[in-house]
Amino acid sequence: MVREDKTTWKSNYFLRLVQLLDEFPKCFIVGVDNVGSKQMQTIRVSLRKHAVLLMGKNTMIRKAIRGHLDNNPALEKLLPHIKGNVGFVFTKEDLTDVREKIIENKVKAPARAGALAPLDVMIPAQNTGLGPEKTSFFQALQIPTKISKGTIEILNEIHLIKKDDRVGASEATLLNMLNISPFSYGLKILQVYDSGTVFSPDILDITPRGPS
């Protein structure tokens, strides 16, 4: 199989993006931080009959959109949101339904040292099943413990990591020892585009009221 040269690949990418923008009246701008290639492939497969996922470099996405503004000026509203590690999910179906399918594809993930915590991480009081030789490890993290039936017991619920803090190496090791995967990663819906209007995904939670 002959690999496309870079110029041909870029040209085909521009055509593909413009085609999708013309064909689909609705799309999600999604953040893809911490989503690996295997998970991305799973997401593509699960969305296949309902939506199209397209990734690309932001500079190429902006260039393709700017080159298409004469045909569709409303696309300019997308430009301020093409920043960071993002992609598009194009659809013709109900936005709320497609959002649910995107959310369903989140996967549990262990805490990695150096990663930003997307949420608070609590460890409940429990018998860890770990031997007494690990006691100093808990002491270093200032976690009160006692030895119960030959294993370490955590006495109180512990607020181990605060949201938006970086995960330390010791915290990551402890969570892995306890088989706790506190985070879940997947596509994060940042903005919604629908027929020329860009809005926050929170708007999808507002249910229109019918006649009383």
Beta strands, then each sheet from edge to edge (+ up, - down):
strand 1: 26-31
strand 2: 51-55
strand 3: 86-91
strand 4: 107-109
strand 5: 121-123
strand 6: 126-127
strand 7: 145-148
strand 8: 151-154
strand 9: 158-161
strand 10: 183-185
strand 11: 188-194
strand 12: 197-199
sheet 1: 2+ 3- 1+ 11- 12+
sheet 2: 4+ 10-
sheet 3: 5+ 9-
sheet 4: 6+ 8- 7+
end
